Amino acid sequence: MAIPNTIKVPVPFDYVFPQGALCLGAEPVTDFDKRGQGDDQARDKDTGERLWVVKVLDLDPEAGKFGGTKEVKVKIAAPVQPVPPASKIPGYPPAVTFTDVTLTPYVDSQRCKGSGKCRARQAWSVRAGAMTEPAAIKQAA
């Protein structure tokens, strides 16, 4: 059995972000093949919707232990830019959750050098259906 390179493994939000996540911002994903042609925003291959990347801070204390950063990029296909909920704590980014989370594995070979030393690693592309306010915060408010 052959497993396609574009496999999307559905996972619960709590599996990816067990301690939660704070939204740092959202912006369009650039399609570098269309750069300079007016509308250079990337589109989802399946739906044709515009792609957005939401940068979040992973609140898990173990996050970043091996990758060096606690920032995670989550891609969302939507017709308009996702808007994070209002922050419940002044001065802090808003807490968010994601629906329909999927993981796609890939090999990150950016650390490979021409000198024969390759530190490629297994990495994961995180996608979601939508960004929402966490349910626990809604109930507490």
Accessible surface in RSA format (square Angstrom, percent):
REM  Atomic radii and reference values for relative SASA: ProtOr
REM  Chains: A
REM  Algorithm: Lee & Richards
REM  Probe-radius: 1.40
REM  Slices: 20
REM RES _ NUM      All-atoms   Total-Side   Main-Chain    Non-polar    All polar
REM                ABS   REL    ABS   REL    ABS   REL    ABS   REL    ABS   REL
RES MET A   1   220.92 114.4 131.55  87.1  89.37 212.8 107.90  91.7 113.02 149.7
RES ALA A   2    97.24  89.4  67.34 103.9  29.90  68.0  74.58 105.0  22.66  60.0
RES ILE A   3   109.82  62.5  86.14  64.2  23.69  57.1  86.58  62.3  23.25  63.1
RES PRO A   4    85.97  62.7  71.51  65.2  14.47  52.6  83.52  69.0   2.45  15.2
RES ASN A   5   139.99  96.5 118.19 114.2  21.81  52.5  34.87  83.9 105.12 101.6
RES THR A   6   103.44  73.6  95.05  96.4   8.39  20.0  73.12  98.2  30.32  45.8
RES ILE A   7    61.85  35.2  57.04  42.5   4.80  11.6  61.85  44.5   0.00   0.0
RES LYS A   8    84.43  41.2  65.37  40.1  19.06  45.4  50.33  45.3  34.10  36.3
RES VAL A   9    59.96  39.5  58.66  53.1   1.30   3.1  59.96  52.1   0.00   0.0
RES PRO A  10   105.80  77.1  89.40  81.5  16.40  59.6  89.72  74.1  16.08  99.9
RES VAL A  11    23.67  15.6  13.35  12.1  10.31  24.8  17.12  14.9   6.54  17.8
RES PRO A  12    93.37  68.1  81.27  74.1  12.11  44.0  92.85  76.7   0.52   3.2
RES PHE A  13    27.13  13.6  20.51  12.7   6.61  17.2  20.51  12.4   6.61  18.9
RES ASP A  14   101.14  70.8  95.48  95.0   5.66  13.4  28.41  66.9  72.73  72.5
RES TYR A  15   157.80  73.7 133.49  76.0  24.30  63.2  92.38  69.4  65.42  80.6
RES VAL A  16    29.41  19.4  13.67  12.4  15.73  37.9  18.65  16.2  10.75  29.2
RES PHE A  17     1.54   0.8   0.72   0.4   0.82   2.1   0.72   0.4   0.82   2.4
RES PRO A  18    72.68  53.0  45.24  41.2  27.44  99.8  46.29  38.2  26.39 164.0
RES GLN A  19   106.29  59.4  82.67  60.4  23.62  56.2  10.21  21.7  96.08  72.9
RES GLY A  20    19.74  24.3   0.00   N/A  19.74  24.3  18.45  50.6   1.29   2.9
RES ALA A  21     1.28   1.2   0.00   0.0   1.28   2.9   0.00   0.0   1.28   3.4
RES LEU A  22    26.76  14.9  26.76  19.1   0.00   0.0  26.76  18.8   0.00   0.0
RES CYS A  23     5.21   3.9   0.94   1.1   4.26  10.0   0.00   0.0   5.21   5.6
RES LEU A  24    83.15  46.3  44.99  32.2  38.16  95.9  50.27  35.3  32.88  88.5
RES GLY A  25    28.74  35.4   0.00   N/A  28.74  35.4  28.44  78.0   0.30   0.7
RES ALA A  26    22.25  20.5   1.21   1.9  21.05  47.9   1.93   2.7  20.32  53.8
RES GLU A  27    79.61  45.7  79.12  59.9   0.49   1.2  18.64  36.1  60.97  49.8
RES PRO A  28    66.06  48.1  57.16  52.1   8.90  32.4  57.16  47.2   8.90  55.3
RES VAL A  29    25.12  16.5  21.96  19.9   3.17   7.6  25.09  21.8   0.03   0.1
RES THR A  30    43.02  30.6  30.03  30.4  12.99  31.0   4.35   5.8  38.67  58.5
RES ASP A  31    36.89  25.8  32.32  32.2   4.56  10.8   7.60  17.9  29.29  29.2
RES PHE A  32   151.12  75.6 132.34  82.0  18.78  48.9 132.40  80.3  18.72  53.6
RES ASP A  33   131.24  91.9 104.81 104.3  26.44  62.5  30.77  72.4 100.47 100.2
RES LYS A  34    78.38  38.2  78.38  48.1   0.00   0.0  46.39  41.8  32.00  34.1
RES ARG A  35   147.78  62.0 127.76  65.1  20.03  47.7  36.67  50.1 111.12  67.3
RES GLY A  36    76.21  94.0   0.00   N/A  76.21  94.0  40.55 111.3  35.66  79.9
RES GLN A  37   129.21  72.3  96.81  70.8  32.40  77.1  42.51  90.5  86.70  65.8
RES GLY A  38    73.66  90.8   0.00   N/A  73.66  90.8  43.50 119.4  30.16  67.5
RES ASP A  39    69.99  49.0  50.07  49.8  19.92  47.1  41.64  98.0  28.34  28.3
RES ASP A  40    38.60  27.0  37.86  37.7   0.74   1.7   0.46   1.1  38.14  38.0
RES GLN A  41    15.26   8.5  13.59   9.9   1.67   4.0   6.48  13.8   8.78   6.7
RES ALA A  42    13.00  12.0  12.97  20.0   0.03   0.1  13.00  18.3   0.00   0.0
RES ARG A  43    82.76  34.7  68.18  34.8  14.59  34.7  23.80  32.5  58.97  35.7
RES ASP A  44     8.53   6.0   5.55   5.5   2.98   7.0   1.06   2.5   7.46   7.4
RES LYS A  45   202.95  99.0 163.28 100.2  39.67  94.5 119.44 107.5  83.50  88.9
RES ASP A  46   115.05  80.6  77.26  76.9  37.79  89.4  28.13  66.2  86.92  86.7
RES THR A  47    94.15  67.0  58.51  59.3  35.64  84.9  66.71  89.6  27.44  41.5
RES GLY A  48    44.99  55.5   0.00   N/A  44.99  55.5  28.70  78.8  16.28  36.5
RES GLU A  49    63.31  36.3  58.74  44.4   4.57  10.9  18.04  34.9  45.26  37.0
RES ARG A  50    74.18  31.1  73.56  37.5   0.62   1.5  11.67  15.9  62.51  37.9
RES LEU A  51    13.93   7.8  13.93  10.0   0.00   0.0  13.93   9.8   0.00   0.0
RES TRP A  52    20.02   8.0  20.02   9.7   0.00   0.0  20.02  10.7   0.00   0.0
RES VAL A  53    14.42   9.5  14.36  13.0   0.06   0.2  14.36  12.5   0.06   0.2
RES VAL A  54     0.00   0.0   0.00   0.0   0.00   0.0   0.00   0.0   0.00   0.0
RES LYS A  55    59.33  28.9  59.33  36.4   0.00   0.0  17.91  16.1  41.41  44.1
RES VAL A  56     0.00   0.0   0.00   0.0   0.00   0.0   0.00   0.0   0.00   0.0
RES LEU A  57    58.53  32.6  58.53  41.9   0.00   0.0  58.53  41.1   0.00   0.0
RES ASP A  58    13.24   9.3  12.91  12.8   0.33   0.8   0.00   0.0  13.24  13.2
RES LEU A  59    70.45  39.2  56.01  40.1  14.44  36.3  57.31  40.2  13.14  35.4
RES ASP A  60    27.39  19.2  27.39  27.3   0.00   0.0   0.61   1.4  26.78  26.7
RES PRO A  61   104.33  76.0  78.05  71.1  26.28  95.5  82.18  67.9  22.15 137.7
RES GLU A  62   105.33  60.5  96.90  73.3   8.43  20.1  51.10  98.8  54.23  44.3
RES ALA A  63    21.55  19.8   4.36   6.7  17.18  39.1  15.35  21.6   6.19  16.4
RES GLY A  64    24.71  30.5   0.00   N/A  24.71  30.5   4.88  13.4  19.83  44.4
RES LYS A  65   137.06  66.9 100.15  61.4  36.91  87.9  67.78  61.0  69.28  73.8
RES PHE A  66   178.94  89.5 152.62  94.5  26.31  68.5 156.43  94.8  22.50  64.4
RES GLY A  67    37.05  45.7   0.00   N/A  37.05  45.7  16.41  45.0  20.64  46.2
RES GLY A  68    69.85  86.1   0.00   N/A  69.85  86.1  35.84  98.3  34.01  76.2
RES THR A  69    83.28  59.2  68.41  69.4  14.87  35.4  59.49  79.9  23.78  36.0
RES LYS A  70    77.38  37.7  72.87  44.7   4.51  10.7  43.83  39.4  33.55  35.7
RES GLU A  71    67.78  38.9  55.09  41.7  12.68  30.2  12.19  23.6  55.59  45.4
RES VAL A  72    38.08  25.1  34.46  31.2   3.62   8.7  38.08  33.1   0.00   0.0
RES LYS A  73   118.19  57.7 104.89  64.4  13.31  31.7  51.37  46.2  66.83  71.2
RES VAL A  74     0.22   0.1   0.22   0.2   0.00   0.0   0.22   0.2   0.00   0.0
RES LYS A  75    71.86  35.1  71.86  44.1   0.00   0.0  26.26  23.6  45.60  48.6
RES ILE A  76     2.15   1.2   2.11   1.6   0.04   0.1   2.15   1.5   0.00   0.0
RES ALA A  77    28.45  26.2  12.60  19.4  15.84  36.0  12.60  17.7  15.84  42.0
RES ALA A  78    18.96  17.4  17.78  27.4   1.18   2.7  18.96  26.7   0.00   0.0
RES PRO A  79    91.65  66.8  77.55  70.7  14.10  51.3  80.49  66.5  11.16  69.4
RES VAL A  80   108.21  71.2 104.93  95.0   3.28   7.9 107.43  93.3   0.78   2.1
RES GLN A  81    76.21  42.6  68.38  50.0   7.83  18.6  16.67  35.5  59.54  45.2
RES PRO A  82    19.07  13.9   6.90   6.3  12.18  44.3  17.62  14.5   1.45   9.0
RES VAL A  83   123.47  81.2 101.23  91.6  22.24  53.6 101.65  88.3  21.82  59.2
RES PRO A  84    47.48  34.6  37.26  34.0  10.22  37.2  37.26  30.8  10.22  63.5
RES PRO A  85    30.22  22.0  14.60  13.3  15.62  56.8  27.24  22.5   2.98  18.5
RES ALA A  86    85.45  78.6  62.34  96.2  23.11  52.6  73.66 103.7  11.79  31.2
RES SER A  87    45.79  38.7  18.44  24.6  27.34  63.0  17.47  37.2  28.32  39.7
RES LYS A  88   107.73  52.6  76.21  46.8  31.53  75.1  43.39  39.1  64.34  68.5
RES ILE A  89   105.87  60.2 104.89  78.1   0.98   2.4 105.46  75.9   0.42   1.1
RES PRO A  90   124.36  90.6 101.77  92.8  22.59  82.1 111.25  91.9  13.11  81.5
RES GLY A  91    85.64 105.6   0.00   N/A  85.64 105.6  42.67 117.1  42.97  96.2
RES TYR A  92   137.41  64.2 129.84  73.9   7.57  19.7  83.04  62.4  54.37  67.0
RES PRO A  93    46.38  33.8  34.83  31.8  11.55  42.0  41.73  34.5   4.65  28.9
RES PRO A  94    20.53  15.0  20.07  18.3   0.46   1.7  20.53  16.9   0.00   0.0
RES ALA A  95    26.61  24.5  18.27  28.2   8.34  19.0  18.27  25.7   8.34  22.1
RES VAL A  96     0.90   0.6   0.00   0.0   0.90   2.2   0.00   0.0   0.90   2.4
RES THR A  97    28.91  20.6  28.91  29.3   0.00   0.0  22.43  30.1   6.48   9.8
RES PHE A  98     7.79   3.9   0.53   0.3   7.26  18.9   0.54   0.3   7.25  20.7
RES THR A  99    55.37  39.4  50.07  50.8   5.29  12.6  51.95  69.8   3.42   5.2
RES ASP A 100   117.17  82.1  91.26  90.8  25.92  61.3  35.09  82.6  82.08  81.9
RES VAL A 101     4.65   3.1   1.54   1.4   3.11   7.5   1.54   1.3   3.11   8.4
RES THR A 102    26.28  18.7  25.69  26.0   0.59   1.4  23.60  31.7   2.68   4.1
RES LEU A 103    21.01  11.7  21.01  15.0   0.00   0.0  21.01  14.8   0.00   0.0
RES THR A 104    23.82  16.9  23.82  24.1   0.00   0.0  21.63  29.1   2.19   3.3
RES PRO A 105    41.94  30.6  33.70  30.7   8.24  30.0  33.79  27.9   8.15  50.6
RES TYR A 106   106.69  49.8  96.41  54.9  10.29  26.8  72.65  54.6  34.04  42.0
RES VAL A 107   105.59  69.5  85.78  77.7  19.81  47.7  85.78  74.5  19.81  53.7
RES ASP A 108    18.23  12.8  15.88  15.8   2.34   5.5   3.95   9.3  14.27  14.2
RES SER A 109    65.16  55.1  55.05  73.5  10.11  23.3  19.56  41.7  45.60  63.9
RES GLN A 110   158.87  88.8 130.08  95.1  28.79  68.6  47.53 101.2 111.34  84.4
RES ARG A 111   100.60  42.2  95.13  48.5   5.48  13.0  33.44  45.7  67.16  40.7
RES CYS A 112    46.89  35.5  26.92  30.0  19.96  46.9  21.30  54.0  25.59  27.6
RES LYS A 113   135.20  66.0 119.95  73.6  15.25  36.3  86.47  77.8  48.73  51.9
RES GLY A 114    92.00 113.5   0.00   N/A  92.00 113.5  46.67 128.1  45.33 101.5
RES SER A 115    99.74  84.3  56.35  75.2  43.39 100.0  57.78 123.0  41.96  58.8
RES GLY A 116    74.30  91.6   0.00   N/A  74.30  91.6  42.64 117.0  31.66  70.9
RES LYS A 117   116.96  57.1 113.50  69.6   3.46   8.2  65.49  58.9  51.47  54.8
RES CYS A 118    78.05  59.0  47.19  52.6  30.85  72.5  29.83  75.6  48.21  52.0
RES ARG A 119   140.34  58.9 130.92  66.7   9.42  22.4  47.74  65.3  92.59  56.1
RES ALA A 120    45.40  41.7  19.09  29.5  26.32  59.9  19.33  27.2  26.07  69.1
RES ARG A 121    93.58  39.3  84.80  43.2   8.78  20.9  38.03  52.0  55.54  33.7
RES GLN A 122    98.37  55.0  76.84  56.2  21.53  51.3  42.82  91.1  55.55  42.1
RES ALA A 123     4.85   4.5   3.23   5.0   1.62   3.7   4.85   6.8   0.00   0.0
RES TRP A 124   128.72  51.7 107.52  52.0  21.19  49.8  88.65  47.3  40.06  65.0
RES SER A 125    33.21  28.1  27.08  36.1   6.13  14.1  21.17  45.1  12.04  16.9
RES VAL A 126    11.62   7.6   9.19   8.3   2.42   5.8   9.19   8.0   2.42   6.6
RES ARG A 127    44.35  18.6  44.35  22.6   0.00   0.0  11.91  16.3  32.44  19.7
RES ALA A 128     9.87   9.1   0.00   0.0   9.87  22.5   2.30   3.2   7.57  20.1
RES GLY A 129    36.71  45.3   0.00   N/A  36.71  45.3  22.63  62.1  14.08  31.5
RES ALA A 130    40.94  37.6  38.87  60.0   2.07   4.7  40.94  57.7   0.00   0.0
RES MET A 131    22.10  11.4   0.72   0.5  21.38  50.9   0.72   0.6  21.38  28.3
RES THR A 132    48.44  34.5  42.59  43.2   5.85  13.9  42.68  57.3   5.76   8.7
RES GLU A 133    36.87  21.2  29.58  22.4   7.28  17.3   6.35  12.3  30.52  24.9
RES PRO A 134    17.25  12.6  17.24  15.7   0.01   0.1  17.25  14.2   0.00   0.0
RES ALA A 135    66.14  60.8  58.95  91.0   7.19  16.4  60.11  84.7   6.03  16.0
RES ALA A 136    74.21  68.2  63.70  98.3  10.51  23.9  66.66  93.9   7.55  20.0
RES ILE A 137    48.60  27.7  46.27  34.5   2.33   5.6  48.29  34.8   0.31   0.8
RES LYS A 138   114.51  55.9  97.23  59.7  17.29  41.2  54.52  49.1  59.99  63.9
RES GLN A 139   151.79  84.9 118.97  86.9  32.82  78.1  48.14 102.5 103.65  78.6
RES ALA A 140    92.34  84.9  51.19  79.0  41.16  93.6  62.31  87.8  30.03  79.5
RES ALA A 141    97.54  89.7  29.68  45.8  67.86 154.4  67.45  95.0  30.09  79.7
END  Absolute sums over single chains surface
CHAIN  1 A     9459.1       7109.9       2349.2       5492.6       3966.5
END  Absolute sums over all chains
TOTAL          9459.1       7109.9       2349.2       5492.6       3966.5
